[in-house]
């Protein structure tokens, strides 16, 4: 990780109406770093997916349980972590959404989408939840 230019921390209630607030802040910060339209869309999709998963799956939309989001704007890219306080999951036990028996499922593609769109993804199961860190590199192809 190169030099940190700016950091932001959000602590939001587990309510779906908070997603737009998070997405707006993240996309504004990413745009200020110089990310282009396509990269901004990828970042927005991934952050929305991770925050939605924390709210819906980890916290069952219980607004009393917070979701913590840390945003690090670096001179080489954008690093974001989404931390929930749910039961967590083992990433190696997530069913493959591209397998024939799962192709038509209406869920289960989030981690695959995030891993496809981001340059680095780290999932950490904690004693009291889950932390997913993503990184999008700022380079000529992302401008």
PyMOL commands that set and color helices and strands:
alter all, ss='L'
color gray80, all
select helices_A, chain A and resi 16-33+37-58+91-93+100-102+110-117+140-142
alter helices_A, ss='H'
color red, helices_A
select strands_A, chain A and resi 4-13+66-74+77-84+120-126+129-137
alter strands_A, ss='S'
color yellow, strands_A
deselect
rebuild
show_as cartoon
